């Protein structure tokens, strides 16, 4: 293990659902030596499931629901790989993860090109100035013209693409990739289910001619000549600045091009970046340890009701048993139970450096966005908030299970999966859940049953917006407001009054008829974080 923080590589893999993000994650683990057998998102019972999708619900549905940290060593680098959910209903988890990484690999289905969720995630990366590496996936299936895919990156994303390698054939004729830097071809053979490294032959142009049919060879030579004639020079500084993207081609399911992606990414990706704090920019070489919590996960160990906080180290050196300040509570805490994470697996971590992700157990008072530091002047404000768009009442049909129901819901709330509100003048007082997408409610309901044995019933509601009202006139009685049809008063967990609206038109109507009031998208405690998503620039 290296102790050089500049050789840390902390990155996320992002994509539209079904583009192959989790499959690529598994294959990177395989080729790095972290796994000896790659799992499958669609694995049968007699096959190994993926390391990153460890939740039972993820295994059943074949989708990523929660982000996962996988830490391992590869080629002299300490890698912190974060697999993120692709589905838009879990995008808030993905957005938070993006505050903790220094680069991303963007996976694109070469048969479909840039899709809607990819575009949204890209915009988040652009806001933060995160360098982007592109992997064109599924070249072994019918695909769009590779040159057209390159043009799309430039036209839709305003990213200058540079092809690090180029596909040799596509679809059923896909044979491998040509490394443009070494001028060598890498020809692959299929392995059963892609569970093992693909046998590979490295050869020159003449050897390629002997293995390919004439039409495939002719098209390959024409496209490579076209790329070379453009004369574009690879510019790492432009990649770090987020204006250019290295492009790799391959097939994650068949292990084609994965090694070349890994070999290209590790030396070219940036090390740990500076982070903005209330004290100013905190560089990774700052001697004082500091970091922030970007994710909470409960019950990763089913045998224990644990509370795992994911902390990104921003500066200094972490050592197990060190005492730090928990900035939100101003209390000193000792970090004894620190873990290195690999999906659901973990082992004791004795030390860590900027760029590393640490799992901290035994601190139920830690919340998302909290700063832990040796320097009390450092307070990070990295974690953004997003207004919920879906609302549902969560009913407890069994009074005998109320204790388990309440305990499980409290745990889910600390993880930031959903927010909780209460309706005014509601006799039942069932909690009102709010989330970015409705699948979050299903996850919460499933976990209440699976982890706490508590049955529940979801009642979806028609509201689409929640706002926190205020007044420009001190002492104004807001309860006397006449709300638009279908709107309703409520309160959040901090007893702040809120208004629920059925559409985007209703808040504007209320403001138009009450010019003295204001409607905020966020609770008072979250307003300073709502737009704090941009990465600091020097």
C-alpha positions, 0 to 999 in steps of 0.5 A: 500500500502506498502512503503517497496521497498523490497516488490516490485515485478516487472516482465514480462510474456514472451512466444511464440505466442499463448502459453497463456501469455495474458490469464495468465496475466488476470488470475493473475489479477483475483486471485490477486483481481485486476479484478473481471471478467477476459477477453478473448483474443478472446472475443466477443463484449458482453464479456470483452476484456483483460485489457492488450490488450487495443489498438483497433488493439490488440482487433481486431487481438487477439494478443499483439502488445504493452507491457502493465504495470499493477500495483496493490497490492496483499498479501502485495506486490506492483506488477508491471506486464508487459505483453509483445508482443509474436510475433517476429515482436514486440520483440524489445519492449519486449527486452526493457521491460526486462531491467525494470523487476527483474524476468520473468514468462515463459509460455510454451504450454505443448502440444508443449514444448519450441518454437523458440520465447521462446528460443530467449526471454530466451537467452535475460533473460540469458544475463541479469541474470533475474530469470525465473519462468516457467508455463506449460500451457494448461494441459487440452489439449493433452500435452507432457509427463510432465517429458519430458517437465522437461527434455527439460528445462534442456537440451535446456535451461540448467536450473535445473527445480524444480516441485513446483506442479505436474499435476493430470491427463492431457488432458480430465483427468486433474483434478488439481495439487498436491502441492509438498511442502504442500503435498496436492492436489488442485482439480478444477472445470470448470467455464464458459469461465474461467471468475471467480475463479474455485471452488477448493477442497484441499484434501489428498491422500485418498480423491484423490483416491475417485475422480480419476479413477484408471489409472489416480491415478496410473500414478500420484502416480508413477510420484510423487514417481519418483520426490521424489526419485530424492531427488532434494532440492529446492534452491532459491539462484540458482533461483535468480542466473538464474541457476534453475527454479521453475515449475508450472503446470496448465491451465490459460484458466480454472484458474487451478493452477493460485493461486498456481503460484501466491502464490509461485511466490510472496515470492520467486521472488527477489525484486528490483536489482541494476542497472549499471550506469556510476557512477557504480552500483546503489543499490535500497537503494541509497537515491538519486532518479533515474530511466530510461525511457524504453518505450514511448506510445502516445495517450493512452487517445484518447481524448488527444494527450498525450505522456506517458513515462514509467519510472522504478524507480531504487533508492531513493523515487519518490514524485509527483512535485519533480524536477530532472535532465533530463540527456540527455538535462541537464535541470531541470524538474518538474515531476507533472503529474505522474500516476499509470498504469493499462493497459489503465487506470491510476490514480495520483501517489503521491509517488513511490519506487525502482521497481515501474513503473511510467507513466509521462505525459507532457514531449514530449522531453523525449525519450527511454533510458533517465535518470531522477535523483537527482544525476547528476553523475548517467546516466543509459545505459540500453536500447539496440538497434537492427538492423532493418531487414525490410524496406518500403517506407511510402507514403502520398497519400493525400497532404491535410493530410500532416500535420496530416501525419507528426505529427502522424509519428513523434509520432510513431518515438518517441515510437521506433516502427520504425526508419526513413531513407531517400534515397539519390537522391530520388525525392519523399522524402517519408520517409523510415521506418525500423523495426525488423518485417513487422507487425510494418509497419502495426501498424504504418499505422493503427495508422496514420489512427485511431489516426490522420486521415492520409491515407498512403501507404506502399511500401515494399523494398527488403533490409534486412540490413543497415550499417553506413559506416566509414573510417580508413583513415581520409578524405576518400571520401566515396561517391566514393565507388562502392556499390554491386548490389542492394545496395543504399546510404541513410541517417538517421534522424541525417544526418549520411550516411548509406548504404542499402544492400539486403543480409548478403553477400553484406556488407562482399563483400564491406569490402573485396574490400575496406579494409580501411572502416568500417561498423557499425551496429548502428548509432554513438549515439546508439553504446554505447547502442548496447551491454549494455544488460547484467545485472550487477553482484556483 
